[in-house]
């Protein structure tokens, strides 16, 4: 009896160390052993569940989609047909933590030393995250291919026109050269953004943090953005505080983040509008706030939660400016992942938006 009890405790300890949910039933479809992961998934008391019918324990406690009862039925079917098959795999949709998750389930018969049926082992592996990552990779490749194809198609088309001698005069040829150069620059920026995001997410970015004067940095951003604002007849207002503010940061990265926000504000503000850039200190939270406000088209409420997703662009505003949908994602990575800051965003359709970050 002591030996049997020790073996049982050893089995329970081994089961507890398995992250996947494990259920072991006997020849009467009653629970012999389970681990905490299974008890959590199906919401039963581990200590009181032994020798309880599996149909009762797996009653539909997973969001009402029938996954629990279907698994109990498959376990019972496995017991009845153990002579014909010793192993079976299936896929189940079960609710866990308020989310519908996909589980890969392996059912195996347990045969004792006398070749007699002893029970069924069910192991449930949550592959939701794996499926999400696989879909993300597929979507990423699809988006990148689409974004690369657009400038490449323009470069190819105008290059073919030049090769075929379609440009008869210097003015036309110069126009074609400028289009090719602009599309090549756009292609280069896209590739740089993709590489920068990839490096940040993989932790391979070299970060050089040192005290940075944000006043001077924002002045430089305003100087760089002024020509594009002037071309669109947009007033660029400097509201940067004259008080010297410094923060430990990678200067190039913060410059890129601020320039992305100012460039976006100019892109999505109609001619005659205003873009304001401000810098202020928030003493209560010991933060420096960089804010870029515009009088642009604004963002619909339903689009707000998607703003920082890769390649996402607000459908209603796509025709206003070209873009890849990577700028805000890169800015978020720089601010939140690299500098442990926080993004700030508010918007109202038809009245404008405010984007910024706190460090």
Secondary structure per residue as TSV (DSSP state, phi and psi in degrees):
chain	resnum	aa	ss	phi	psi
A	1	X	-	360.0	-40.6
A	2	X	H	-64.0	-40.0
A	3	X	H	-64.5	-45.0
A	4	X	H	-62.8	-40.4
A	5	X	H	-66.4	-39.0
A	6	X	H	-65.9	-40.3
A	7	X	H	-65.6	-37.5
A	8	X	H	-66.0	-44.5
A	9	X	H	-62.7	-38.8
A	10	X	H	-63.1	-41.8
A	11	X	H	-63.4	-40.8
A	12	X	H	-65.0	-40.3
A	13	X	H	-63.9	-41.7
A	14	X	H	-63.7	-41.2
A	15	X	H	-64.6	-39.2
A	16	X	H	-63.4	-26.3
A	17	X	T	-81.9	-4.8
A	18	X	-	-91.1	126.8
A	19	X	S	-74.4	-28.3
A	20	X	S	-74.1	152.4
A	21	X	E	-73.2	131.4
A	22	X	E	-128.5	131.8
A	23	X	E	-126.1	134.0
A	24	X	E	-125.4	122.1
A	25	X	E	-113.8	161.9
A	26	X	-	-99.7	-166.2
A	27	X	T	-72.8	-4.0
A	28	X	T	-113.0	16.2
A	29	X	S	59.2	35.5
A	30	X	B	-110.0	149.0
A	31	X	E	-72.8	126.4
A	32	X	E	-94.7	-52.2
A	33	X	E	-141.7	152.3
A	34	X	E	-154.9	161.8
A	35	X	-	-110.2	167.6
A	36	X	H	-57.3	-32.5
A	37	X	H	-62.3	-39.7
A	38	X	H	-68.8	-42.1
A	39	X	H	-62.1	-38.9
A	40	X	H	-68.1	-43.2
A	41	X	H	-63.0	-43.2
A	42	X	H	-103.0	7.0
A	43	X	T	56.2	52.6
A	44	X	-	-125.5	160.0
A	45	X	-	-80.4	116.8
A	46	X	T	-61.2	-41.3
A	47	X	T	-68.7	-32.9
A	48	X	T	-97.6	2.4
A	49	X	-	-88.6	-16.8
A	50	X	T	-60.3	135.6
A	51	X	T	69.5	11.3
A	52	X	-	-87.9	145.0
A	53	X	B	-58.4	137.3
A	54	X	H	-65.5	-29.9
A	55	X	H	-64.2	-33.5
A	56	X	H	-75.1	-40.7
A	57	X	H	-69.4	-32.6
A	58	X	T	-102.2	19.3
A	59	X	S	-54.7	153.5
A	60	X	S	-60.9	81.4
A	61	X	-	-103.3	13.8
A	62	X	S	-115.5	46.4
A	63	X	S	91.5	9.7
A	64	X	S	77.5	21.4
A	65	X	S	-102.2	5.3
A	66	X	S	80.1	6.7
A	67	X	H	-66.6	-41.3
A	68	X	H	-62.2	-55.1
A	69	X	H	-58.7	-35.8
A	70	X	H	-65.7	-38.4
A	71	X	H	-66.1	-42.0
A	72	X	H	-60.6	-40.9
A	73	X	H	-65.1	-38.8
A	74	X	H	-69.0	-35.5
A	75	X	H	-64.1	-43.9
A	76	X	H	-63.3	-41.5
A	77	X	H	-65.2	-36.4
A	78	X	H	-63.7	-41.0
A	79	X	H	-63.5	-42.0
A	80	X	H	-71.5	-26.7
A	81	X	T	-114.4	26.4
A	82	X	T	-63.2	-22.4
A	83	X	T	-71.1	-28.4
A	84	X	T	-91.8	-28.8
A	85	X	-	-144.8	141.2
A	86	X	S	-106.1	-12.4
A	87	X	E	-150.2	143.1
A	88	X	E	-148.3	142.0
A	89	X	E	-122.7	149.7
A	90	X	E	-155.1	172.0
A	91	X	E	-125.3	135.0
A	92	X	E	-129.4	147.9
A	93	X	E	-106.1	116.0
A	94	X	E	-129.2	145.6
A	95	X	E	-83.5	131.3
A	96	X	E	-147.9	132.1
A	97	X	T	55.9	37.0
A	98	X	T	73.9	13.9
A	99	X	E	-134.4	141.9
A	100	X	E	-76.8	118.3
A	101	X	E	-116.6	153.6
A	102	X	E	-101.8	127.6
A	103	X	E	-118.0	132.9
A	104	X	E	-93.6	118.8
A	105	X	E	-112.6	131.4
A	106	X	E	-113.7	123.4
A	107	X	E	-110.3	128.1
A	108	X	E	-133.7	141.1
A	109	X	E	-83.7	142.4
A	110	X	E	-103.5	123.6
A	111	X	E	-111.3	130.3
A	112	X	-	-81.6	-175.0
A	113	X	T	-65.9	-19.0
A	114	X	T	-96.6	17.8
A	115	X	S	58.3	28.4
A	116	X	-	-102.7	148.3
A	117	X	E	-65.7	132.5
A	118	X	E	-118.1	-20.7
A	119	X	E	162.1	-173.5
A	120	X	E	-127.7	135.2
A	121	X	E	-107.6	126.1
A	122	X	E	-116.1	123.4
A	123	X	E	-117.8	125.8
A	124	X	E	-111.5	116.1
A	125	X	E	-105.0	121.3
A	126	X	E	-77.6	109.5
A	127	X	-	-108.6	17.7
A	128	X	H	-58.6	-49.2
A	129	X	H	-63.6	-39.1
A	130	X	H	-62.1	-42.3
A	131	X	H	-65.6	-39.4
A	132	X	H	-64.3	-43.0
A	133	X	H	-64.3	-41.5
A	134	X	H	-61.5	-42.3
A	135	X	H	-66.4	-39.7
A	136	X	H	-61.6	-41.2
A	137	X	H	-63.7	-44.0
A	138	X	H	-62.5	-45.9
A	139	X	H	-63.1	-39.4
A	140	X	H	-63.2	-47.1
A	141	X	H	-61.3	-41.5
A	142	X	H	-63.1	-45.1
A	143	X	H	-64.5	-45.0
A	144	X	H	-61.3	-44.3
A	145	X	H	-59.4	-42.7
A	146	X	H	-65.3	-45.0
A	147	X	H	-67.8	-34.5
A	148	X	H	-72.4	-34.3
A	149	X	H	-64.9	-36.2
A	150	X	H	-61.8	-56.4
A	151	X	H	-66.7	-33.9
A	152	X	H	-63.9	-38.6
A	153	X	H	-64.0	-41.1
A	154	X	H	-65.0	-45.2
A	155	X	H	-60.0	-45.1
A	156	X	H	-64.2	-43.8
A	157	X	H	-62.7	-48.0
A	158	X	H	-72.2	-31.6
A	159	X	H	-64.9	-41.0
A	160	X	H	-64.4	-38.2
A	161	X	H	-62.6	-40.2
A	162	X	H	-67.5	-42.6
A	163	X	H	-63.5	-38.8
A	164	X	T	-79.0	-1.5
A	165	X	T	75.3	24.1
A	166	X	-	-70.7	-26.2
A	167	X	-	-87.5	105.2
A	168	X	-	-86.3	-21.5
A	169	X	S	-127.2	165.1
A	170	X	H	-63.8	-36.0
A	171	X	H	-63.2	-44.8
A	172	X	H	-65.8	-43.2
A	173	X	H	-61.9	-41.2
A	174	X	H	-62.7	-39.4
A	175	X	H	-62.6	-44.2
A	176	X	H	-63.0	-41.7
A	177	X	H	-60.9	-42.5
A	178	X	H	-66.4	-37.4
A	179	X	H	-64.9	-44.5
A	180	X	H	-61.5	-42.6
A	181	X	H	-64.4	-42.8
A	182	X	H	-64.4	-41.8
A	183	X	H	-69.2	-35.4
A	184	X	H	-65.3	-40.3
A	185	X	H	-63.8	-41.6
A	186	X	H	-62.1	-41.7
A	187	X	H	-63.1	-41.9
A	188	X	H	-63.9	-42.2
A	189	X	H	-64.1	-40.6
A	190	X	H	-60.8	-47.6
A	191	X	H	-64.0	-41.5
A	192	X	H	-60.9	-43.0
A	193	X	H	-63.3	-44.3
A	194	X	H	-60.6	-45.6
A	195	X	H	-65.3	-41.0
A	196	X	H	-63.7	-44.8
A	197	X	H	-62.0	-43.1
A	198	X	H	-61.4	-43.3
A	199	X	H	-65.1	-41.9
A	200	X	H	-64.4	-47.0
A	201	X	H	-65.1	-30.9
A	202	X	H	-88.4	-3.5
A	203	X	T	75.2	20.1
A	204	X	-	-100.0	3.9
A	205	X	-	-76.6	135.7
A	206	X	-	-85.5	119.2
A	207	X	-	-109.3	126.5
A	208	X	-	-115.6	90.7
A	209	X	-	-89.7	134.8
A	210	X	E	-159.2	166.5
A	211	X	E	-58.9	125.7
A	212	X	E	-121.8	129.4
A	213	X	E	-82.3	106.4
A	214	X	H	-68.0	-27.9
A	215	X	H	-58.3	-52.5
A	216	X	H	-65.1	-36.8
A	217	X	H	-62.7	-45.1
A	218	X	H	-69.5	-33.0
A	219	X	H	-60.4	-41.3
A	220	X	H	-65.8	-40.7
A	221	X	H	-60.0	-43.7
A	222	X	H	-63.8	-39.1
A	223	X	H	-63.6	-42.8
A	224	X	H	-67.7	-36.9
A	225	X	H	-82.1	-15.6
A	226	X	H	-57.5	-45.3
A	227	X	H	-57.8	-43.7
A	228	X	H	-68.5	-34.0
A	229	X	H	-67.4	-39.9
A	230	X	H	-64.9	-39.6
A	231	X	H	-60.8	-33.0
A	232	X	T	-95.5	5.6
A	233	X	T	58.3	42.4
A	234	X	-	-104.8	134.9
A	235	X	E	-83.6	121.6
A	236	X	E	-100.8	110.8
A	237	X	E	-99.9	125.8
A	238	X	E	-92.6	108.8
A	239	X	E	-116.3	28.6
A	240	X	E	-73.8	126.5
A	241	X	-	-61.4	138.5
A	242	X	S	-73.2	-12.9
A	243	X	S	-67.5	136.8
A	244	X	-	-72.9	119.5
A	245	X	-	-119.5	132.4
A	246	X	E	-129.4	148.4
A	247	X	E	-145.9	147.7
A	248	X	E	-76.3	114.6
A	249	X	E	-161.7	166.9
A	250	X	-	-85.1	112.3
A	251	X	H	-59.6	-45.9
A	252	X	H	-61.6	-39.7
A	253	X	H	-68.8	-44.6
A	254	X	H	-65.9	-36.8
A	255	X	H	-60.1	-45.0
A	256	X	H	-62.7	-41.7
A	257	X	H	-63.7	-45.7
A	258	X	H	-66.3	-40.8
A	259	X	H	-65.0	-37.4
A	260	X	H	-59.2	-44.2
A	261	X	H	-68.1	-41.9
A	262	X	H	-67.5	-41.3
A	263	X	H	-62.3	-42.6
A	264	X	H	-62.4	-41.8
A	265	X	H	-61.0	-41.2
A	266	X	H	-67.9	-40.8
A	267	X	H	-59.3	-42.9
A	268	X	T	-104.7	23.6
A	269	X	S	-114.0	124.1
A	270	X	-	-63.7	161.2
A	271	X	T	-54.7	138.4
A	272	X	T	90.2	-2.0
A	273	X	-	-82.6	-173.8
A	274	X	E	-133.3	139.6
A	275	X	E	-124.2	124.6
A	276	X	E	-113.0	133.1
A	277	X	E	-116.9	124.0
A	278	X	E	-130.3	155.4
A	279	X	E	-137.3	127.0
A	280	X	E	-149.5	161.2
A	281	X	E	-102.2	139.1
A	282	X	E	-109.0	96.9
A	283	X	T	-63.5	-34.5
A	284	X	T	-62.5	-35.7
A	285	X	T	-108.3	1.1
A	286	X	T	56.9	45.9
A	287	X	E	-123.3	154.8
A	288	X	E	-105.1	131.0
A	289	X	E	-110.5	123.9
A	290	X	E	-107.1	118.9
A	291	X	E	-125.5	138.1
A	292	X	E	-123.5	110.9
A	293	X	E	-111.4	142.7
A	294	X	E	-134.9	169.8
A	295	X	-	-110.5	39.1
A	296	X	S	-83.5	-158.2
A	297	X	-	-75.5	-20.4
A	298	X	-	79.5	174.5
A	299	X	-	-127.5	130.6
A	300	X	-	-62.5	150.2
A	301	X	G	-58.9	-38.1
A	302	X	G	-69.4	-17.8
A	303	X	G	-91.1	-13.8
A	304	X	G	-59.4	-40.5
A	305	X	G	-72.2	-12.7
A	306	X	G	-102.9	-0.5
A	307	X	T	-56.5	-35.8
A	308	X	T	-98.3	11.2
A	309	X	S	-78.4	147.0
A	310	X	T	-61.1	134.0
A	311	X	T	69.1	5.5
A	312	X	-	-79.6	132.4
A	313	X	-	-134.2	138.7
A	314	X	-	-64.2	122.6
A	315	X	G	-56.6	-42.4
A	316	X	G	-68.2	-20.9
A	317	X	G	-108.6	4.8
A	318	X	G	-61.6	-33.2
A	319	X	G	-77.2	-9.8
A	320	X	G	-76.8	-31.1
A	321	X	S	-159.4	154.3
A	322	X	-	-78.8	153.0
A	323	X	-	179.2	164.7
A	324	X	-	-105.0	-12.8
A	325	X	S	79.1	19.9
A	326	X	-	-107.7	-16.8
A	327	X	H	-60.0	-48.0
A	328	X	H	-69.5	-35.6
A	329	X	H	-63.6	-43.7
A	330	X	H	-63.5	-42.2
A	331	X	H	-60.8	-44.1
A	332	X	H	-61.9	-41.9
A	333	X	I	-61.7	-43.2
A	334	X	I	-64.2	-45.6
A	335	X	I	-74.3	-51.2
A	336	X	I	-87.5	-40.6
A	337	X	I	-82.3	-46.7
A	338	X	I	-81.0	-43.8
A	339	X	S	-107.4	2.7
A	340	X	-	55.4	32.7
A	341	X	-	-94.5	-159.4
A	342	X	E	-144.0	144.1
A	343	X	E	-82.9	151.1
A	344	X	E	-127.1	130.1
A	345	X	E	-150.8	136.4
A	346	X	E	-150.1	149.1
A	347	X	E	-159.4	153.5
A	348	X	E	-140.8	126.0
A	349	X	T	-57.9	129.4
A	350	X	T	84.5	-9.8
A	351	X	T	-117.3	-23.8
A	352	X	E	128.3	-179.2
A	353	X	E	-138.5	157.7
A	354	X	E	-128.6	118.9
A	355	X	E	-116.3	147.6
A	356	X	E	-175.2	-174.0
A	357	X	E	-152.3	155.7
A	358	X	E	-115.3	135.3
A	359	X	-	-123.7	360.0
